[in-house]
Amino acid sequence: SGSSDPYCVVKVDNEVVARTATVWKNLNPFWGEEYTLRLPCGFRSLAIYVLDEDTIGQDDIIGKVSLSRQQISAEPRGVDSWLSLVPVDPDEEVQGEIHLELQVPEQGHPRVLRCHLIEARDLAPRDLSGTSDPFARVSCCGHTLETAVIKKTRFPHWDEVLEFELAEGEPGEAVLSVEVWDWDIVGKNDFLGRIEFPLDTICTDPTNGWFQLLPFPSTAKDHGGQLGALRLAVRLVEDRVLPAPYYQPLIQLLTEPILCPGQPHTGTALAVLEEVTSGESRQDVATKLVKIFLGQGLAVPLLDYLTAHELARTTDPNTLFRSNSLASKSMEQFMKVVGLPYLHEVLKPVVNHIFEEKKYVELDPGKMELSRSRRVISFKGSLSEAQVRESSLELLKGYLGDIVDAIVGSVEKCPLLMRVAFKQLRRRVEERFPSAQHEEARYFSISGFLFLRFFAPAVLTPKLFSLREQHADPRTGRTLLLLAK
């Protein structure tokens, strides 16, 4: 069809840790998905593979982007750029470790190198069954020996000792090479990884332990972006988490203005935080604050404190909570943490219905497809622009009615904390704008959060709120956009 159904797989040290949704029939996909991965301190690399999903047979690999820990660490603000995809060579796609014991006994003539191959773990699956048939091949000084093949496993246990007689003058610059292969009854064997040891090191110091399997030295050429490029934003943050008592002074400093009301807002830790945080970092700060205060049982008083001080510096009720202030971002994060199960209960049935129907909806004359969609074909030929607009409007009204009915009928299901927070917010707005001409401000302030920052974004991108496993196709995505608007 001249198109693809792309998705990404994220690997850390060759272990799959995340998978994006599939974007159907698109050569310029947008995912907009964000993952926070908690990694071991010694991780080595991050790789993102772009694949084309196929309903029949295996998915096709389009290409990959690899970043070493050193590359990510070298950029304090993280990597944020377009990176060209490179082809995927099966001989470089290795994973797992091998347990070896290598030694050259001092006694005996001629000298003998003893290579004890004990076991391997987490090898790459090379067979359709999701396993491999691994064996090890050891080469030294022009001689090669192999272990037995262990069938259908990624965790083979050989426990075999292979011995190599060392000639006079060895080791010199000789190396011991250990390769792991997947045995195939038909065709050539598949490479699983390798590792090399200088022979002089083994002669002076016996080697024993688990060793990471490595690929063959890369011979990949620069394809000049022929496979496309991937836009990535990757940031490595190392956190040192101390025992809870160490954080008590900080928590005390943050909660002081809440627990001891009456003191001036200027100069408190919360006021300073709002001043020094930029738009980019304010969401992170708000997320941390909400979680800290939820843990202290003070989330609602925190929101009341922040919104009260934002109200104090607002003169026009029409601009209330429109900016991405610390109060707005904290309320937004609070709703996501406290209200996500509620959001699912309210919106999921309607959103699923929209995805299943796949109806054609369009109001913009410049974007209408009057003859291509089966939805707009009649026996008399293409429908007119007015007919398409009328049918689209009826569909949108129907969907929107279902959504509003679900929300209005969910009062008892709304989490108590959210209801208390909104009650406090309404009271504060009434106190700040008591005149009759501003009577509706009390409602706008709540609906601005509840609809614009909670329900509408979930309708627009259900995947990002875990309402759906996959992103919407273009037609459904357009319906969701119009609904959210």
Buried (B, 14 or more C-beta within 10 A) or exposed (E): EEEBBBBBBBBBBBEEBBBBBBBBBBEEBEBEBEEEEEEEEEBEBBBBBBBBBEEEEEBEBBBBBBBEBEBBEEBEEBBEEEBBBBBBBEBBBBBBBBBBBBBBEEEEEEBEBBBBBBBBBEBBBBBEEEBBBBBBBBBBBEEEBBBEBBEEBBBBEBEBEBEBEBEEEBBEEBBBBBBBBBBEEEEEBBBBBBBEBBBBBBBEEEBEEEBBBEBEEEEEEEEEEEBBBBEBEBEBEEEEEEEEEEEEEEBEEBBEBBEEEEEEBEEBBBBEBBEEBEEEEBBEBBBEBBBBBBEBEBBBBBBBBBBBBBBEEBEEBEEBBEEBBBBBBBBBBBBBBBBBEBBBBBBBEBBEEBBEEEBBBBBEEEEBEBEEBEBBEEEEEBBEEEEBBEBBEEBBEEBBEBBEEBBEEBEEEBBEBBEBBBEBBBEBBBEBBEEEEBEEBBEBBBBBBBBBBBBBBBBBBBBBBEBBEBBBBEBBBBBBBBBBE
